[in-house]
């Protein structure tokens, strides 16, 4: 599942919530933060990951003016467009593609991506719990579609509680792999954070 979202310190709690929810629901998160060699450009990597992913999540909450930047950031709508193009012009070997559109404020998507009229977005108001709820709802429907006999993902309140439990266990887990907790809770260490989160989820099924 391709994750297209802001990669900055302010968004990090939301990113962690998104990644944790994806894996807790039984899916695998992919993003531009994955390691790559110097022979692959960022755009080539994004195109490759989108091509390898049946589903994707696109958060356009940073398409806005701010004091720090004179123009809005358009990377997220651009990558969303790549995913929409992939869904319209081809399917994966596992079936049709689909995506979840996220925004921070109601109707933000209608103002910045009016061509997606009819594609309902979910709004998180910069709150991890609301993002977890939106991502879980999207993936629960996909689970029912892909594995009709499988158990549904746990509820969003339970996922939020599990994330809090993991965060409480994280300092000790990080110390065991010789990474400081400040490093582990930084953008540069998202792949390591996700590795530990996935390990914790396997060891704490309930």
N, C-alpha and C positions, 0 to 999 in steps of 0.2 A: 504494500500500500504506500503510494507516494505521498509524502507530506510536504506541502508548499506553504510556507509561513514565514514571518519575519524571524531572522536570526540575530537577535540582539539581547542584551542583558535584561531589558524591561519585559520582554516577551517570554523569557526563559521559564517561569513557573507555568505558563500556558503550554509551552512546548513539552515540558516534562509531563504535564497532565495528559496531553494528546498522545504522546508516545506510550505512556503507561497504559492508557485505555486501549489502544490498538492491540498491544500484546496481551493484555488481560482478556480481551475478547477472542483471542486465538489467531490474530492476524500478525503480519510482520511489517514493521515500519521501514520505509526507505526514504532517504532524503539526500540533498546535495552535500550534507555534512559527512557522508561516507568518504572514507579514504580513497584516493585515486592517485595514479602515477602522473608524472609531469607530462606524459604524452597525450592526456585527455583534457580538453578544456572544460570549464564549468558547464557551458551550454551543452557540449557533447555528452557529458555525464548525465545532466538532467534529462535530455532526450532519451538516452539509453534507459534510465531508470523508469521513466514514464512508459516506455515501450515494454518494459518487463513487468509492469504493475497493472493489475486489472482495475484496481480502485485507487482513488486519490482524494486528498483533503486539501482545500485551498482556503486560506484565511487572508482576506483582503483588508484587514483592519488597519494596515499602515498606508493605505492610499488616502492620505490626508496631509494637510499643512501642519507644520510644527515649527517651534522656535529654533530647533536645531538644524533644519534643512529648508532651503528656499523652494524646493519642489517636492511633490509627493513621490513616493517610491512606486515604480511600476513593475518591478520584478514579479510580484505575486500575480497580478492580472495577466502578465505575459506568459508565465508558466501555466496558469489556468487555461489560457487559450491553447497552449500546446496540448494539454490533456483533453480539452474539448475536441480539438481536431483529431486526436487519436481515437476518441470514442465515436466520432462521426465517420471516420474513414477506415476503420478497421477494428476487429476484436482480437482478443488474445486467444490462445489455444484453450483456455479454460472458460471462455464465454465473453459476453458483452461487457464493456467497460462502464463504469459509473463513477460519479464524484460527489463529494459533499462540499458545498460552498458555505464558508463561515464569514461573519463580519462582527465587528464590535457593537455597532449601533444599528437599530432598526432602520431599514430603508437605505443604509449605506451602500449596499450592493446595487440598488436601483439607480443611485446617482452616479456610481463609478463604472458599472458594467451593465448598462441598460440593454445591451444586446442579449443578455441572459434573462430577459423578462420571461416569466413563466417557470423559471428555475428558482424555487424557494430556498432562501438562505436560512441558516440558523444563527442566532445572535448570542454572544457570550458576555458582553459588557465587561470584558477584561477579567472575568471571574473564572478560575480553573474549574469550579464545580459545574458551571453552566456549559463550559466547553466539553467536559466529560459527559454530561448528559446528552449533548448533541451528537458527539462521536459514537457513544454507546448506542443511541437510537438508530443511527445509520448502519452500524455494523450488526446490530441485532437482526435487522431486516435481511442483510446479506447472509448471515448465518442460517437463517430460516430457508433462504433460497438455495444455498449451496449444500447444506447438510440438514435436510428436513427432519431427520430422526435424532439429531444431536440436541443436547441441552442448550438452552438459550444462555447468552452471557448474563452474568450477575447484574443486579441493578446498579444504577449510577451512584447511589448513596454508598453502596458496598464498595464500589471501585474507589470512590473518594476516600473512604476509610482505609482501604488497603494501601493507597498511595501515602497517606499520613503515617501508617505503620512502617512502610518501607523507608520513608524519609527519616523516621526515628532510628531505624537500624542502619542507615547509610554511613554514619561516621565510623562505626566499627568495621563495616564491610570495606570501606575505602582504605582504612588503616591497614587491613590485611593485604591489600595489593599495593601498598606504599604510595598512596595518593592522598593528599590532604583534602579535607572536606571543602575548603575554599576552591581548590582546583576542581573537585568533582562537581561542584555546583556552579561551574562556569561554562560558557558556551564552547570553549575549546575541548571540553571533556564530555560532550554529549554522547559520543559513541561508547565511552567507558561507563557513563551513567546508565545508558540503556542496557549494556551488558549485565551490570549488577542488578538492575531492575528485573530483567528477564530471569536471571538466576533466582532472585528472591521469589518471583511469582511461581516458578516451578517448585520451589521448596515450601511454599505457603499456598497450597491450592485452596484451602478453606480460609 
